Amino acid sequence: MHFVFAPPAETASGLLDLPWDEPLDEWDDERLVEIRQRGLSRHPVRFVAEAGDVYAMKELDARLARREYRLLRRLRDLGLPAVEVMGVVVDRPSGLDAILVTRFLDYSSSYRALFANARYGHPTDRLQDALVELLVRLHLAGFMWGDCSLSNVLFRMDAGAFAAYLVDAETAELHPSLSEGQRAYDVDLARERIAGELFDLQAAGTLPPVDPIEIADDTVRRYTALWDELTREELLRPEDQRYRIAERLRRINSLGFDVDEVELVDTGAGGARLRVRTRVAEPGHHRRILMARTGLDAQENQARRLLNDIAGYRGHLERVNGGPVPEVVASNRWLAEVYEPVVRAIPKGLRDRLDEVEIFHEVLEHRWFLSEKSGRDVGTTAAARDYFASVLPSVPEDLTETGRPPS
């Protein structure tokens, strides 16, 4: 038997005494846990809790397992949204298939769970946007998925929107860049799979009154529009070049993408052709800023919302002090005086309903709602108290998963 674990390998060392010499479906170990909102899989999948983390074990052909292990590691190196691969176990006795080990994505939810729960209303539009952004990021990196579907994605709440993470790379291929035909194959397959998955939801009675075919077609239109915005060439007149280039870069940045290179090619007719190469980078300009200032790890939209709150609190401190307050001082005081008191006040039995940053974001939204209703600013403390009493208990326990017992 051969164990290959990604560094730092000690993070998964507690898994070495699992019953690797038995078929995965026959495992009987006290560390096995059930994940209520697990997605569908063509292979046996089990979940193991070890040392505070939860790991997904997928049993599949050794060649596919090794390949998926390499591809998921490459996605991590590129900073793309995907589950974190921990290792692969091959050459198991009695001709057993290999097992791929990945870290379970905390506070994630499957598309089926999101449609089944009324809390997020009609999630179709936000799920489409998240899936399209993921597929575009993969294609920019030269990653041909080969199996794009809602079932192969997990979603995390992100300040009212969703962030999509790839969880299955069995059929994927990585190239220096993708041809139009390769991209078209992925997009056409995504259209077909999405329509089928939505028809399944319709048959189960959990799909809102929408047409699955129209949603699938609209997903293709959204992909085409985003890809075009990020990659198309433009003809610019000399007098417009500075403004038009700045505007194009601003639009690309506003979509959450970075620009690697701007090229102007003289057309010889009093103008130039603008070519923009969009860099494949980890999404998250705002999340990186928030991490640097506060140490908080958040999704991009969450980070943007929290940075706005920090800016507002900094303004409050400057009014109180009658002078400028350094950014680092304001961030640390906000963390100690605003954010941490709210997090500490989350009722013990409700802590695992949503991740802490999402709860804080919802408290801010609840504060706005209560303030509008009362005609005055009710304050974060009062808003948090009311949110914990009237809103958070209504979040279904099985909307998101950590795989760990409730705290």
N, C-alpha and C positions, 0 to 999 in steps of 0.2 A: 504494500500500500504506500502511496506517495502523497504527501501533504505539501501543497504550495500555498503559502500565505503571504499576502502583500505586506511590506513593512509599514508601520512597526508590527511585526508578527506577534509580539507578546499580547497585543490587544485581543487576540482570538485564541490564546494558548489554552484557555479553559475549555475549549471545544474538543481538544484532542482525545478526551476519554469518552466521547460519544460512541454509540454502537455502529461504527462505520462498516463493520463486516456483515451487517444485516440490511435487507432492503429497507428503504426509507419509510415505506408505508407500514412496516412492521416494527418500527422503533417504539420502545416503551421506556421512556426516561422522564424523570420528574421535572426536568427543565423544559419539556415540550409545552407550548402555550397555543391557545386558539386565537386566531385573528378574525374578528367578526366581519370586518370589511375587506377581506382579501379579494383580490381580483381573480379572474379566471386564468387557468394555466393548462397547457396541453401536457405538462409533465407533473409528476408527484412533487408537492411542495409542503414542507413542514416548517414550523417556527420554534426556535429555541431561545430561552431567556438565560443569559449568562453574565454575571458581574455587572448587572445594571443595564445591559444592552440586550436588544432582541435581534436575532439573526434569522434570515430566510435560507432554507436549504432546498435546493432544486436538483432533482435527480434526472440526469440526461446523458446522452452519448458522450464519451470522453472527448472525442474530436470537437464536438460542439461546445462542450464545457470549457475546454482550453481556449477555444477561439473567443467565446463570450468573455472569459476572464481577461484576455488581452485587450479586447475592445472596450470593456468597461473601465479598465485602468487607463486606457488612452483618453477616454472621455473625461475622466477625472483630471488628467494632466492638462487637458484643454480647458478645464473650468466649465464644462457643459453640465446642465442639470440632469443627473442620472443617479441611480442608487449607487452606494459605495460598495465595491466588490472587496471582499476580505480574503478569499482564497478559493482553491479548488482541490478536491480530493480525487485522485485517479488510481488506477491499478488496484481496485478493490477486489477482494477474493470472490471466488465462484462466478466470475464474469459479470459482476454487478456494474451497472453504469456509474459514471462519475457523479460527484455532488458539487455544485457551485454554491459558495457561501457569500451572501451579501448582507450588509447591515440594513435592518428594517428602517424605513423612513418614518420617523416619529411624527405624530400629528398629521398624518396623511390620510386621504380618503379616496376610495374608488369612485368612478363616475356613477356606478349603480347606487352607492350609498348617498351621494349628493342628490340624485334624482328621487330617491325614496324618502328623503326627509324634507319636510315643508319649510324648514327654517330659511333656506336659501332660495325659496320661491322657484323661479324659472331659471335654472343655471346654464341653460344651453348656450347663450351668447358668451358668457364668461369662460365656459369650458372650451368653446371654439377658439377664442382668442388665445388662451393658454396653450392649446395643442398646436395651433398655427405658429406661434412664436417659437415653441420648442422645435418644430420641424424645420423652420427657417434657420435657426441656429445650427442644427445638425447639418443641414445642407451647405451652409457657408463653410463649415469645417471639413467638407468632403465626405460626410458620413451618410451613406445610403442605408436607411433603416431596413427596408424590405418587409416590415411588419407593423406599419404605423396604424394604430387603432386606439380607441379610448381604453380598451382592456389592458393595453401595455403601458399605461401611464398611471401614476399616482398624482393626486392633486393636494396641494397645501393651501390653506386659507392665506390670503395676502391682502389684508386691509380692504375687504369687500370684493377683491378680485381673486383669481386663482393662479398659482404657479405650478407648472407641469414638470414632472420628472420621469424620464425614461426608466423602465424597470425590466425590459427584455431586449437583448441584443443578439439573439440566436442567429438571426438571418442577416445581420448587418454586414456592411463592407465599408472600409475606410480607404479613401482615395485622396490624391493631392487636391483634386477638385472634381465636381460632378458635371457630367454632360447634361444637356437639355433632356435627353432621353431617360437618363437615370433619375433625374428629378421628377419627370413626368410619370415614370413608373411608380415612384413612391407616392406621389399625390393621387394618382388614379386608384392605387390600392387603398389609400386612406379613405377616399370617397366611398369605395365599396364597403370597407369594413365598418365605417361610421354609420352608414345607412342600415346595415345589417344589425348592428348593436342597438340602434334606436328602434328598429322594428321589434327587437326582442323586448325592449322596455315597454313599447306600446302594447304588446301582447300581454305583458305582466300587469298592465294598468298603472305604471309609474311614470309614463311619459306625459308631459303637458300636451295640450292640443296643438301640436306642430306636425308638419309633414317631414318624415325622416329623409326623403329624397331631397327636398328643398334645403334642409339643414346641411346635408352632405355636400350638395352643390355650392351652397354658400360658404362652406369651409374652404373649398377649392378657390372661390373668388377672393376670400380673405388672404389666403396664402399668396395668390398671384399678385394682389395689391401690395402686400408687405414686401415680397421679393422684388417687385418692380421699384418700389421706393428706395430700397437699399442698394440696388445694383444697376439701375438703368443709366444710360448715358444721356447727356443733355447738350444741346447746341447753345452756346452763349455768345451774345454780342460783347465786344470789348467794354463798352460803357456799363454793362450790367454784371460783369464777371464777379466783382468783389461782393456785391449784394447777393447775387444768386448763389454763389458758393457758400457764403455764410448762412443763408436761409436753408440750403440743402443740408448742411452739416447740423444745423439746429434741429431740423425735422428728424434726422437720423438719430441724434442723441435723445430726442424726446420719446422715441420709440424704444429706448433702452439699449441701443447698439453704439459701438464705438467705431470711429473711422481710422483706418490704418494708413491710407495713402490717398492723396488727391492728385490727379494727373490732368493737365490741360494739354490737349493736342491741337496745334494750329491747323485749321481747315483750309487756310489759304484764301478764304473769301471774307476776310474782315471779321472772323469769329474764331471760336475755339470749341472743341468737344471736351466736355467734362466727364471724367471717369473717376468714380469713387470706389475704393476697395474697402469694404466693411470688415473690420477686424473681428475675429471670433474671440471673444473674451467673456469671462464670467459675468453674467448680467448682474449689475448691482453697483452703480456709481454711488447711490445714496446709502446702500447697506455698508459699503466700505467706509464711508465718512462716519456713519453712526458707530461702527465697530471701533474706529480709531478714537472717537470722542468719548464713548461710554463703555465700550467692551460688550455691548449687546449685539447678539447675532439675530438678524431679522431678515425677512423677505424684503424685496425692493420697495413695494408700495407701503409696507409697514414702516420701513426706515424713513421714507419720505414724509410720512405722517408724523412720526416721532420727532424728526428734525424740525418740522414746522412748530411743533409744541415747544421744543427747546428754544427756538428763535423767539416765540411769544413769551416764554418765561424769562429769557434774557432781557427783553424789552421791559418786562415788569420789574426786574431787578434794577435796571438802569433808572427807571422812574423813581423807585424807592430810594436808591442810593444817590440820585441826583448827578450821575456821571456814568461814563462808559464802564462796562463790565467785560473783562476778557472772555473770549469764547470758551476757553478751557474751564474757567471758573464757573460760567453759567451752565455748562454741560454737566459738571460734577455736582453742582448744587441741585440741578433738575433731577439728576439720578437719585440723589439722597433724599430730596425733599418732596418730589412728585412721584416718580416712577416706583421706587422701592416701597414706599408706604402702601401704594395700591396693590402691588404684587403680594406683599405680606398679608394684606387683608383678605385675599381670596379665600373663601371658605374651604376647609380641608377636603371635604367630600366633592368639591367641584373643580379642583385644580387640574384634572386631566380632561376636562371637557374641550378646552382649546389650549393652544400654547400661550405662554404668559404675555408675549408681545401682542398677539391677536386680542387677548382679553383687554390689555391696556388700550389698544386702538378702539375697541368697542366701547370702553368706558368713556373715551374722548367723544365718540359719536353720541353716546347716551347723554353726556354733559351738554352737547349742542342741542339735542332734542329737548331736554328738560329746560334749558335756558330759554329756548324759543317759546316754549309753552308758558313759562312763568314771566317772560319779559325781562329777565335779569340773569346775570351769570350765577349759576348755582354752585360753582366750584367743583373741583375734581373729587374731593373727599365725599361730598354729598352724592355726587353722580355715581361714584363707585359703590357706595352703600346701597343705593336704589337699584343699580345694575345687578349686584350680587343677590339681591332679594327678589327681583322681578323678572330678570332677563336670563342670566346665566343658568338658573335651574331648568329653563326650558330647552336648553341645548341638549339634544339627544346624547345619551352616553356613548352610543356607537357611531356617532357622526365621524369622529376621527379615532385613530388608534395609536397607542404607544406600545402595546403588547405587554406592558407592565401592569401589575395590580394597582388600583386606584390608591392615591396617597391620602 
